[in-house]
Amino acid sequence: MDFLSFLGDNLETFWTYTGIANVTIGHIIMIVVGLAFIYLAIAKEFEPMLLVPIGFGILIGNIPFKDAGLQLGIYEEGSVLNILYQGVTSGWYPPLIFLGIGAMTDFSALISNPKLMLIGAAAQFGIFGAYIMALFMGFEPNQAGAIGIIGGADGPTAIFLSSKLAPNLMGAIAISAYSYMALVPVIQPPIMRLLTSKKDRVIRMKPPRIVSQTEKILFPIFGLLLTCFLVPSGLPLLGLLFFGNLLKESGVTRRLAETARGPLIDTITILLGMTVGASTQATQFLTLNSIKIFGLGAFSFIIATAAGVLFVKFFNLFLKKDNKINPLIGNAGVSAVPDSARISQIIGLEYDSTNYLLMHAMGPNVAGVIGSAVAAGVLLGFLG
């Protein structure tokens, strides 16, 4: 009898440690969200390299457990997940992502037509528009700045800035940023069609000129000096972005460039996506602020897309007929590389099957990467 009592007590204790005994409706909701991310990544191929790690991370972060000093959760100091998450909270995953982005990015389209940089700059209006709106909604200035960066459609930049300005909101900001990056094919086309006429959509642009190797080598050097002398606080992101690009273009560091754009960025993407997903524990994530952040993220993304398209239409008023820019590449000013540039191409081909806009759209697209990092540096400079 004593044995049966002992066994019963042990089974009862075991039950209190199971996920079934500790589950809440919040955990169920977040698990459904994680499954939705995985579905969109696999079935719809929406940013699978991001949404699969994030979606599975959400599942990991929302396995219920009894908090008994077992060091399991991502917020328990000393746990394995917590140690991996320090790359997010300390802000060193995003610069390494930028190193890989630089090593895989060809800036030729931007170098050949520097005025496309202005489109990337115009798209950053979404960041500052959301910043102002967040202030009106009651967020602190540092929180508003971190939320606004979602409009740049740049997940690593959003994580980097929120880790510095609003660590308590980082999970919601990161999930929002990556969600809207994945939804580029859904969100941007209606805005592009709404703000352009049929005449706008069939504008043919001059073929980009051939860029010399010397120009490609000089670009990251002068790009670093110009941007970081202006905004030193953007150095972690911009420094590694331009360094990665120099590795690519120098012609003498091929192995380093291949490592940066291959194994390194893949490893960091896995760790970043999984830990960001795991940070969405229901008790930390399911709050009114998270809902507000998702709304503001959508607002900033829409404003950024619209600002890019409208800026091109305005800019065309001052350009000669043979130098005009197709407004359909205005959406590419956000830094969702290369998805937003592909959208420019797809929508353009709908109205003229021989008008290829991809190479032109890559100019503002890579400019948007630089622009979002500069904007993050500006916000960090006066809010940090």
C-alpha positions in Angstrom: 0.0 0.0 0.0 2.9 2.3 0.9 4.4 1.6 -2.5 1.1 2.4 -4.3 0.9 5.7 -2.3 4.5 6.5 -3.2 3.9 5.7 -6.9 0.7 7.9 -6.8 2.5 10.8 -5.3 5.2 10.6 -7.9 2.7 10.4 -10.7 0.9 13.4 -9.3 4.2 15.3 -9.1 5.0 14.3 -12.7 1.6 15.5 -13.9 2.2 19.0 -12.4 5.4 19.3 -14.6 3.7 18.3 -17.9 2.7 20.8 -20.5 -0.9 19.6 -20.4 -1.2 20.6 -16.7 0.3 24.0 -17.3 -1.3 25.0 -20.7 -3.3 28.2 -21.0 -5.4 29.6 -23.8 -2.6 32.0 -24.5 -0.2 29.1 -25.2 -2.8 27.6 -27.6 -3.2 30.9 -29.5 0.5 31.3 -29.9 1.0 27.7 -31.0 -1.7 28.3 -33.7 0.2 31.4 -34.8 3.4 29.4 -35.0 1.7 26.7 -37.1 0.3 29.5 -39.4 3.8 30.8 -40.0 5.0 27.3 -40.9 2.1 26.8 -43.2 2.7 30.1 -45.0 6.3 29.3 -45.4 5.9 25.8 -46.8 2.5 26.0 -48.6 2.7 29.6 -49.9 6.5 29.9 -49.9 6.3 33.3 -48.1 9.9 33.9 -46.9 10.5 30.3 -45.9 14.1 31.0 -44.7 12.6 33.2 -42.1 9.1 32.0 -41.3 10.1 28.3 -40.8 12.7 29.1 -38.0 10.4 31.8 -36.5 7.3 29.6 -36.6 9.0 26.6 -35.0 10.6 29.0 -32.5 7.1 30.1 -31.5 6.2 26.5 -30.9 9.3 26.0 -28.8 8.6 29.2 -26.8 5.1 28.2 -26.0 5.5 24.7 -24.7 4.0 25.1 -21.2 6.1 24.1 -18.3 6.2 24.5 -14.5 8.6 27.2 -13.4 10.6 25.3 -10.9 14.2 26.4 -11.5 14.8 23.9 -14.3 16.2 26.6 -16.6 14.1 25.7 -19.6 12.6 28.9 -20.9 14.2 31.6 -23.0 13.7 34.2 -20.2 15.4 32.1 -17.5 19.0 33.2 -17.1 21.5 30.4 -17.8 19.2 28.3 -19.9 20.4 27.2 -23.3 17.7 29.2 -25.1 18.5 32.3 -23.0 22.2 32.0 -23.9 21.3 31.8 -27.6 18.9 34.6 -27.2 21.7 36.9 -26.0 22.7 37.3 -29.6 19.4 39.1 -30.1 19.3 41.0 -26.8 22.9 42.1 -27.2 22.4 43.1 -30.8 25.1 41.1 -32.4 23.1 38.8 -34.6 21.8 41.7 -36.9 25.2 43.1 -37.8 26.3 39.6 -38.8 23.2 39.3 -41.0 24.2 42.6 -42.6 27.7 41.2 -43.2 26.1 38.4 -45.2 23.7 40.7 -47.0 26.6 42.9 -48.1 28.5 39.9 -49.4 25.6 38.8 -51.6 24.4 42.3 -52.8 25.3 43.8 -56.1 25.0 47.6 -55.9 25.6 48.1 -59.6 22.0 49.2 -60.3 22.4 51.9 -57.7 25.9 53.0 -58.8 24.8 53.2 -62.4 21.8 55.5 -61.5 22.5 57.2 -58.2 19.2 59.2 -58.2 17.5 55.9 -57.3 19.0 56.4 -53.9 16.3 59.1 -53.4 13.6 56.5 -53.7 15.1 54.4 -51.0 15.2 57.6 -48.8 11.6 58.5 -49.6 10.4 55.1 -48.5 11.8 55.8 -45.0 8.9 58.2 -44.4 7.0 55.1 -43.3 9.4 54.8 -40.3 9.0 58.4 -39.2 5.3 58.4 -39.9 4.8 55.3 -37.6 7.1 56.9 -35.0 4.8 60.0 -34.8 1.7 57.8 -34.7 3.1 55.6 -31.9 3.8 58.8 -29.9 0.1 59.8 -30.3 -0.9 56.3 -29.2 0.9 56.7 -25.9 4.2 54.9 -26.4 7.4 56.3 -25.0 9.7 58.0 -27.5 12.2 55.2 -27.4 9.5 52.6 -27.9 7.9 54.6 -30.7 11.3 54.8 -32.5 11.7 51.0 -32.2 8.2 50.4 -33.5 8.6 52.8 -36.4 11.6 50.9 -37.9 9.1 48.2 -38.9 8.3 50.5 -41.9 11.7 49.8 -43.3 10.8 46.1 -43.8 14.1 45.1 -42.5 13.9 42.5 -39.7 17.6 42.6 -38.6 17.5 46.4 -38.3 14.2 46.2 -36.3 15.7 43.7 -33.9 18.9 45.7 -33.6 17.1 49.0 -32.8 14.5 47.4 -30.5 17.3 45.6 -28.5 18.7 49.1 -27.8 15.6 51.2 -27.4 12.8 48.9 -26.3 13.9 45.3 -25.2 10.6 44.6 -23.6 8.8 45.1 -27.0 11.4 43.3 -29.1 9.4 40.1 -29.7 6.3 41.9 -31.0 8.4 44.2 -33.1 10.5 41.4 -34.6 7.5 39.2 -35.4 5.7 42.2 -36.9 8.6 43.2 -39.1 9.2 39.7 -40.4 5.5 39.1 -40.9 5.2 42.2 -43.1 8.4 41.3 -45.0 6.8 37.9 -45.8 3.5 39.6 -46.8 5.2 41.9 -49.4 3.5 40.1 -52.3 0.1 40.6 -50.6 0.4 44.2 -49.3 2.3 46.1 -51.9 0.5 45.3 -55.3 -2.9 46.9 -54.4 -1.1 50.1 -53.2 1.0 50.2 -56.4 -2.0 49.9 -58.6 -4.0 52.4 -56.6 -1.4 55.1 -56.9 -0.4 54.7 -60.5 -2.1 55.2 -63.9 -1.8 52.8 -66.9 0.5 55.4 -68.5 2.7 55.3 -65.4 3.0 51.6 -65.4 4.3 51.3 -69.0 7.1 53.9 -68.7 10.3 52.4 -70.1 13.5 53.3 -68.4 16.9 53.5 -70.0 19.0 50.3 -69.6 21.5 50.8 -66.7 25.0 51.6 -67.7 27.8 49.1 -67.2 29.6 49.7 -63.9 33.3 49.2 -63.7 35.0 47.0 -61.2 36.8 50.0 -59.7 33.5 51.7 -59.0 32.2 48.5 -57.3 35.3 48.5 -55.1 35.1 52.2 -54.2 31.4 52.1 -53.4 31.6 50.3 -50.1 34.6 52.4 -49.0 33.0 55.7 -49.7 29.6 54.5 -48.7 30.9 53.6 -45.2 32.7 57.0 -44.8 29.8 59.1 -46.0 27.0 57.3 -44.0 28.9 56.7 -40.8 30.5 60.1 -40.6 26.9 61.4 -40.9 25.3 58.8 -38.6 28.0 57.2 -36.4 25.4 55.3 -34.4 24.6 53.2 -37.5 28.1 51.9 -37.6 27.4 48.3 -36.4 25.0 47.7 -39.3 26.4 49.9 -42.0 30.0 49.0 -41.2 29.4 45.2 -41.6 27.1 45.8 -44.6 29.8 47.7 -46.6 32.6 45.4 -45.3 30.7 42.4 -46.6 30.2 44.1 -50.0 34.0 44.9 -50.2 34.7 41.2 -49.6 32.5 40.4 -52.6 33.8 43.1 -54.9 37.5 43.1 -54.2 38.0 39.9 -56.1 40.8 38.7 -53.7 38.6 37.6 -50.8 36.3 35.2 -52.6 36.4 32.5 -49.8 35.6 35.1 -47.1 32.7 36.5 -49.2 31.4 33.0 -49.8 31.5 32.2 -46.1 29.8 35.4 -45.2 26.9 35.0 -47.7 26.7 31.2 -47.2 27.4 29.3 -44.0 27.6 32.4 -41.7 24.4 34.1 -42.7 22.5 30.8 -42.8 23.7 29.9 -39.3 22.8 33.3 -37.9 19.4 33.3 -39.7 18.6 30.0 -38.0 19.5 31.2 -34.6 17.9 34.6 -35.0 14.7 33.2 -36.3 14.3 30.5 -33.8 15.2 32.6 -30.8 13.0 35.5 -31.9 10.1 33.0 -32.3 10.8 31.5 -28.9 10.7 34.9 -27.3 7.0 35.1 -28.0 5.9 33.3 -24.8 2.2 33.9 -24.3 2.7 35.5 -20.9 5.1 38.0 -22.5 3.7 38.4 -26.0 -0.1 38.5 -25.7 -0.7 42.0 -24.6 -2.5 45.1 -25.9 0.8 46.6 -26.8 1.5 43.7 -29.2 -1.8 44.4 -31.0 -1.0 48.1 -31.3 2.5 47.2 -32.6 1.0 45.0 -35.3 -1.4 47.8 -36.3 1.4 50.4 -36.4 3.6 48.0 -38.4 1.0 47.7 -41.1 0.5 51.4 -41.1 4.3 52.1 -41.4 4.7 49.5 -44.2 1.8 51.0 -46.2 3.1 54.5 -45.8 6.6 53.4 -46.8 5.3 51.8 -50.0 3.0 54.7 -50.9 5.8 57.2 -50.2 8.2 55.5 -52.6 5.6 55.3 -55.4 4.4 58.9 -54.9 7.9 60.2 -54.7 8.7 58.8 -58.2 5.6 60.4 -59.6 6.6 63.7 -58.1 10.3 63.3 -59.2 9.2 62.6 -62.8 7.7 66.1 -63.0 11.3 67.4 -63.1 12.8 64.8 -65.5 12.9 64.8 -69.2 10.7 62.3 -71.0 13.5 59.9 -71.9 14.8 60.0 -68.3 11.6 59.3 -66.4 11.4 56.6 -63.8 8.6 54.0 -63.8 6.7 54.6 -60.5 6.2 50.8 -60.1 9.8 50.6 -58.8 8.9 53.0 -56.0 7.7 50.2 -53.8 11.2 48.7 -53.9 12.4 51.6 -51.6 11.7 49.3 -48.6 14.5 47.0 -47.9 12.8 43.7 -48.3 15.5 42.4 -50.7 14.8 41.2 -53.3 11.1 40.5 -52.8 9.9 44.0 -53.3 12.0 44.4 -56.5 10.4 41.2 -57.8 7.0 42.7 -57.1 7.9 45.7 -59.3 8.9 43.3 -62.1 5.7 41.2 -61.8 3.3 44.2 -61.8 5.2 45.8 -64.6 5.0 42.7 -66.8 1.2 42.6 -66.2 0.9 45.9 -68.2 3.7 45.4 -70.7 5.1 41.9 -71.1 8.4 43.2 -72.6 9.1 45.9 -69.9 11.6 44.4 -67.5 11.9 46.4 -64.3 13.9 44.1 -62.0 17.4 45.6 -62.6 16.0 49.1 -62.2 14.0 48.1 -59.0 17.1 46.6 -57.4 18.6 50.2 -57.2 16.0 51.6 -54.7 15.8 48.1 -53.1 19.5 48.1 -52.0 19.2 51.8 -51.3 16.4 50.9 -48.9 18.8 48.6 -47.0 21.2 51.5 -46.5 18.4 53.9 -45.8 16.8 51.8 -43.1 20.2 51.3 -41.4 20.8 55.1 -41.5 17.2 55.7 -40.2 17.9 53.3 -37.3 21.2 55.2 -36.6 19.3 58.5 -36.5 16.7 57.2 -34.1 19.3 55.5 -31.9 21.4 58.7 -32.0 18.7 61.0 -30.5 16.7 58.4 -28.5 19.4 56.0 -27.2 
